[in-house]
């Protein structure tokens, strides 16, 4: 699983070396190149209708310069996101223009050596009756170019603003979307199409994000993580929304665990970043990176536990109890150990508690799973003992 930041989440693409240096210093390894920097939704709304001072060649040069610096510095670019129309667009004449932009975006994706490209379905000026037919033609044309370049096109769930509220639109109904993706792939004879789940669109459409992830299964290749309220589109930092309107991150994380998600998690906090003073942004970037990595860790937690044939728990407290309640029957530990000598020799939650010295005799394939929030301190202790297979358990987001 790859954890990435969207280029919508940071400034400075015009100074690529400085920008990439900053990202690497934060430990960022993956980037999603959002080509909305070339054609923003607002710009596309008036393209060809009104004149607007916008130097597209300069924007392309900035994008290419940043892309080349990322490649030179071995920064991973797994995903490119093509420019998009606004969900409430008034345009009805954009289909050919979107096809042109889609092909241009695939060429940039090829240059980036990216595996996936997110391309919004057509919807502007198309009736519900014709939307599937129009998009079949659209994606089959784009699919030819994608197949030639070994790139997978990801469809993305959409919303529509109707009667003063957001409602679900194209690719928001899992069963229809699954049938659509499978049909396209069958037509091409291989997996050319997949799905990117936009948490903002899902939130505005009142969707159960975890269940949608489970239904999509292996078709789900990427998840765009952005916090949103109930009534407007935004790209906020996850977990930072109002409690009553916050995205169901717990449900999403548990759903992604259930399907052993192995795609790309992309954090887009562009709205939060834009509201900050440029003096505060350097402090915000590390937080974004930490949040992205935290979600990646939570999603991959069960995968880390089950990839080892044997395991021991480190920590015999409340978190150990939660592990045994949720995973003890499926991934049973040999025993538990703890730094507290008063617990040695006793049984806790069905496990014998031993001192840390007992870990030195473990078989090589056995993992030690830390069940204590002092993860870094205990991991350091284990590494000093020569233990390499170290995993972590968290009881913050557990399936119900």
Steps between C-alpha positions, in 0.01 A plus 500: 500500500627845402426818698518819294435873525308682227681795342182689584622487862817705468648804332829555320482291184667790319813435707518125453833430669407694813153344501623140464772560761230608744282198424788257541601661829149423631533137395252534212568227245194510277325777306176521305543752220171694483471655155237737627804727520484514119126540456321591821123433521439877500716546188328214321163654574581799275745334257410596145224734618676786674854623475709450811861590560653159557832383360440131431851449361651639819278268704611203287866592543458525878329160508764335280783659703355367825440160342859474376636594843286233665625235257863612547466475878320160490176646633219254424216624280245220503197708406415791271160672529365656182334847504134498602182697445312644796216277619256788450638599160270682261695382194332262257766497226809354662509134394752544215709736711504249788612227258787720383600577859472132594743395226738781594484387864580140404811626319610679818422184698726306263780754551457472878526118479179494704285190518160667539316801360174626652264626228162646592198354316309718255180648637465864384205542266428124491168353606492211747368279219804566280774528758613136486509493121692830473753391759551160340611674181712744699681241710551258212675775305717590801551132579678440170767757589521374858544138388784594266682658793415238766299753702182428698216756480314555826139613497397725788173549691318827432241725663246744365366812667125483454219683677743656747663175606753249373377170359682198359575497132725302265696209654345547844297177497734203558309229314463711184863615520629144545302377199628796297867444587476125440336552161771743390774263612334207323484705181876566520585149613703621796484727804516847345243656736464527876359742755608793717276569799471872579405528869368854449252393230403202714442720803288751308300214348438351848671175405635228727863525387610180672227290340565658160867401533401145589261472204759634255760255632805457277364756252583771755851617412516841671326697774502880500499606865350843561281627780172665410190640662145401414424793274802603294795350319840551660834328549552518874745310717351167619372491860481881515132543412218583739405193700143503367617532139829310503561226246460147638872425498453204732257333259727566203812369674322182609355451151842534338641248748229251410607497135874501575525826308831515317457809284586866552376725781517865388462785745366827360483782758512785250213696655659493845838601361364791298342652810835515679750782497813418302685538832304207648512265202845355580353378832188361335677283242649255756155464658351410161770240445445356848123474449546326164747250648275445802205402280729274297617330820144452625383354168797262477496392865323167456708418194813545712362269768398213275804485274698325776434130579568555873471797732553622854337804661709763678283668761250325729262789567173623353628496141601136540143429612365672187734301277378173650136610467529593131787291362593240763295222342623570146863585569573340840820608681744256661510712816519861618793680654521820702760723664306484828658221714183478714322344203762235420374146544135606515230445238326794335217460249588134453873565444801431718696819568878467472793742542654663189798260526267223381492666157862411430409138440230567243515330158613729217156502334324613820396866528469713810183710493516811717175549695593821676489864389871544576572358156832671429651432843403131496609458137840642597520256790417209270755603237770517767412138580556408134131451416419593140137393448316778680134588439262736677138466613261788561156482657386839372310372194360151533214344307169481678 
